């Protein structure tokens, strides 16, 4: 440490390479444009689905690299991607913990009977779910895994009906189901919550919270980790609109809107209130 450094210098945030910070935002922007084509292709082609998952996964990993470092990014991939692959492998071969289901092979390359895109999808949304939970509950780490697990499981209320309708996987025993979300058994969501709770707990313990001095590009209106928060809110809004207006599943839009809205609506209010305070 330089003994002649001023106190102001010591307290100043570290240098931020804005070009690096911009990378995850560019990836998210490309994913945004890709997903806007879904409603006009009857729910998305295999190419669009693949591109969307790859781009959002890359955005999540790049964001962790630029805001936390390489080691936390590796942890995200191992815990969310590896954990997702493990859970899905066990699930597809045993029926536990999600229920009995099978993949049809329409999503391309498979690993242990699980499409390679599936663990990537766990990765791309696990980070936004954790960021949303941290934003809402702050330092209450005992509550974070529960909120994060709900945030991640709620997304599947939208995802599973879309993927089943597209023929990417099918359930052997789709009843009983959530009202309005026919074709997807309740066991699926119970399994998702358990797996998500374990996953979010590990990520919350192993990946540090937002830096004390986040860059302007990564914090707006008091909302730290703005990029994963934006991904979560966009996923919520786009899923409601798509199921209501384009996918022929208005009941899913309603039920998913309520279930995921438990996290997304307070999250949006928190961000907007922070933005208002920042402008004063």
C-alpha positions in Angstrom: 0.0 0.0 0.0 1.2 3.5 -0.8 1.8 5.3 2.5 1.3 8.6 0.8 -2.1 7.7 -0.7 -4.9 10.0 0.4 -7.9 8.7 2.3 -10.1 9.6 -0.7 -7.9 7.5 -3.0 -8.1 4.6 -0.6 -11.9 4.8 -0.5 -12.4 5.2 -4.2 -13.8 2.3 -6.1 -11.3 0.3 -8.2 -10.8 1.1 -11.9 -13.6 -0.3 -14.0 -13.0 -1.3 -17.6 -16.3 -0.3 -19.1 -15.6 -2.3 -22.2 -15.5 -5.5 -20.1 -18.6 -4.4 -18.2 -20.4 -3.9 -21.5 -19.9 -7.5 -22.7 -22.7 -9.1 -20.6 -25.1 -6.3 -21.6 -24.3 -6.9 -25.3 -24.9 -10.6 -24.9 -28.2 -9.9 -23.1 -29.2 -7.5 -25.9 -28.6 -10.2 -28.5 -30.7 -12.6 -26.5 -33.4 -10.0 -26.2 -33.5 -9.6 -30.0 -33.5 -13.4 -30.4 -36.4 -13.9 -28.1 -38.5 -11.3 -29.8 -38.7 -13.7 -32.7 -40.2 -16.6 -30.6 -43.9 -15.5 -30.9 -43.6 -15.4 -34.7 -42.3 -19.0 -35.0 -45.0 -20.8 -33.0 -43.0 -20.7 -29.8 -39.4 -20.8 -31.1 -37.4 -22.9 -33.4 -34.6 -25.2 -32.2 -32.1 -22.6 -33.6 -33.7 -19.8 -31.7 -34.0 -21.8 -28.5 -30.4 -22.7 -28.7 -29.2 -19.2 -29.5 -31.3 -17.8 -26.6 -30.0 -20.2 -24.0 -26.4 -19.8 -25.2 -26.5 -16.0 -25.2 -28.2 -15.7 -21.7 -25.8 -18.3 -20.2 -22.9 -16.4 -21.7 -24.3 -13.2 -20.3 -24.6 -14.6 -16.8 -21.1 -16.1 -16.8 -19.6 -12.9 -18.3 -21.4 -10.8 -15.6 -20.0 -12.9 -12.8 -16.5 -12.7 -14.4 -16.6 -8.9 -14.7 -18.2 -8.2 -11.3 -16.7 -11.0 -9.1 -13.9 -12.7 -11.0 -13.1 -16.0 -12.8 -13.3 -18.3 -9.8 -16.9 -17.3 -8.9 -17.8 -17.7 -12.6 -16.4 -21.3 -12.5 -18.4 -21.9 -9.3 -21.6 -20.7 -11.0 -21.0 -23.1 -13.9 -20.2 -26.1 -11.7 -23.0 -25.6 -9.2 -25.8 -24.5 -11.5 -24.7 -26.2 -14.7 -23.3 -29.3 -13.1 -26.0 -29.5 -10.4 -28.7 -29.1 -13.1 -27.2 -31.9 -15.2 -26.9 -34.1 -12.1 -30.5 -33.5 -11.1 -31.9 -33.9 -14.6 -29.8 -37.1 -15.2 -31.2 -38.6 -12.0 -34.7 -37.4 -12.8 -34.9 -38.7 -16.4 -33.6 -42.1 -15.3 -35.4 -42.6 -12.0 -38.4 -40.2 -12.0 -37.0 -38.5 -8.9 -37.4 -35.7 -7.9 -39.5 -34.2 -10.7 -41.7 -37.1 -11.7 -41.5 -39.5 -14.7 -40.6 -37.8 -17.9 -38.4 -38.2 -21.0 -36.7 -36.0 -23.5 -37.6 -36.5 -27.2 -34.2 -35.7 -28.7 -35.5 -32.6 -30.4 -33.1 -30.3 -28.5 -30.0 -31.8 -30.0 -26.9 -33.2 -28.4 -27.5 -35.1 -25.1 -25.3 -35.9 -22.1 -26.4 -38.9 -20.1 -29.8 -38.7 -21.7 -30.2 -35.0 -21.0 -30.0 -32.3 -23.7 -26.8 -30.2 -23.3 -28.9 -27.1 -23.4 -30.8 -28.0 -20.2 -27.9 -27.5 -17.7 -27.1 -24.3 -19.5 -30.7 -23.2 -18.9 -30.3 -23.8 -15.2 -27.1 -21.7 -15.3 -28.7 -18.8 -17.2 -31.5 -18.4 -14.7 -29.9 -19.5 -11.4 -27.8 -16.3 -11.3 -30.7 -13.9 -12.0 -32.8 -15.8 -9.4 -30.1 -15.4 -6.8 -29.6 -11.7 -7.7 -33.3 -11.1 -7.4 -33.4 -12.8 -4.0 -30.4 -10.8 -2.7 -32.0 -7.5 -4.0 -35.2 -8.3 -2.1 -34.0 -9.7 1.2 -30.6 -8.0 1.6 -28.4 -9.5 4.2 -31.0 -12.0 5.5 -29.0 -15.0 4.2 -31.3 -17.6 5.9 -34.2 -16.3 3.7 -32.2 -15.9 0.5 -32.2 -19.5 -0.6 -36.0 -19.8 -0.1 -36.7 -16.6 -2.1 -34.2 -17.6 -4.8 -35.7 -21.1 -5.0 -39.1 -19.7 -5.5 -37.8 -17.2 -8.1 -36.2 -20.0 -10.1 -39.0 -22.5 -9.7 -41.6 -19.9 -10.7 -39.8 -19.5 -14.1 -40.5 -23.1 -14.9 -44.3 -22.4 -14.6 -43.8 -20.6 -18.0 -41.0 -22.8 -19.4 -42.4 -26.3 -19.0 -45.7 -25.7 -20.8 -43.9 -24.0 -23.7 -41.3 -26.8 -24.0 -44.0 -29.6 -23.7 -46.1 -27.9 -26.4 -43.0 -27.8 -28.6 -42.5 -31.5 -28.1 -39.1 -31.2 -26.4 -40.1 -33.5 -23.5 -43.2 -35.3 -22.2 -44.6 -36.4 -18.9 -45.8 -39.9 -18.2 -48.2 -38.8 -15.4 -49.1 -35.1 -15.9 -51.7 -35.1 -13.2 -52.4 -33.6 -10.7 -51.3 -30.2 -12.1 -51.5 -26.6 -11.2 -54.9 -25.0 -12.2 -54.4 -23.5 -15.6 -51.1 -25.2 -16.2 -52.4 -28.5 -17.5 -49.9 -31.2 -18.7 -47.2 -30.4 -16.0 -47.4 -32.4 -12.8 -47.1 -30.8 -9.4 -44.2 -33.1 -8.6 -42.2 -31.2 -11.2 -42.5 -28.0 -9.4 -41.8 -29.6 -6.0 -38.7 -31.2 -7.4 -37.6 -27.8 -8.9 -38.0 -26.1 -5.6 -35.9 -28.6 -3.7 -33.1 -28.6 -6.4 -33.3 -24.8 -6.6 -33.1 -24.4 -2.9 -29.9 -26.5 -2.7 -28.4 -24.7 -5.7 -29.2 -21.2 -4.5 -27.9 -22.0 -1.0 -24.5 -23.1 -2.5 -24.3 -20.2 -4.8 -25.2 -17.7 -2.1 -22.5 -19.2 0.2 -19.8 -19.5 -2.5 -20.3 -16.4 -4.6 -19.9 -13.0 -2.8 -22.6 -10.4 -2.9 -22.3 -7.3 -5.0 -19.1 -5.3 -4.7 -19.1 -2.5 -2.2 -18.6 0.0 -5.0 -20.3 -1.4 -8.1 -19.7 0.4 -11.4 -22.3 2.7 -12.8 -22.9 0.2 -15.5 -23.8 -2.4 -13.0 -25.8 -0.4 -10.5 -28.8 1.9 -11.2 -31.1 3.4 -8.7 -29.8 1.4 -5.8 -30.2 -1.9 -7.6 -26.9 -3.8 -7.5 -26.3 -6.5 -10.0 -28.6 -4.7 -12.5 -27.9 -7.1 -15.4 -29.2 -10.3 -13.8 -32.1 -8.3 -12.3 -32.9 -7.0 -15.7 -32.8 -10.5 -17.2 -35.2 -11.8 -14.5 -37.7 -8.9 -15.1 -37.5 -9.3 -18.9 -38.1 -13.0 -18.6 -41.1 -12.4 -16.4 -42.6 -9.7 -18.7 -41.9 -11.5 -22.0 -43.2 -14.8 -20.7 -46.5 -13.3 -19.6 -47.0 -11.6 -22.9 -45.9 -14.6 -25.0 -48.3 -17.1 -23.3 -51.2 -14.6 -23.2 -50.9 -13.4 -26.8 -48.9 -15.8 -28.9 -48.6 -19.3 -27.4 -52.3 -20.0 -26.9 -51.9 -20.5 -23.2 -53.6 -17.5 -21.4 -54.2 -19.5 -18.2 -50.4 -20.1 -18.0 -49.9 -16.4 -18.4 -52.2 -15.7 -15.5 -50.9 -18.4 -13.2 -47.3 -17.9 -14.1 -47.8 -14.1 -13.8 -49.1 -14.6 -10.3 -46.5 -17.2 -9.2 -43.4 -15.5 -10.7 -44.9 -12.1 -9.9 -44.4 -12.8 -6.2 -40.7 -12.1 -6.8 -40.8 -10.0 -10.0 -43.3 -7.3 -9.0 -41.6 -6.4 -5.7 -38.3 -6.5 -7.5 -39.5 -4.1 -10.1 -40.9 -1.8 -7.4 -37.6 -1.9 -5.6 -35.7 -1.0 -8.7 -38.0 1.9 -9.6 -38.0 3.3 -6.1 -34.2 3.2 -6.1 -34.1 5.0 -9.5 -36.4 7.7 -8.1 -34.2 8.2 -5.1 -31.1 8.4 -7.3 -32.6 11.1 -9.4 -33.4 13.4 -6.5 
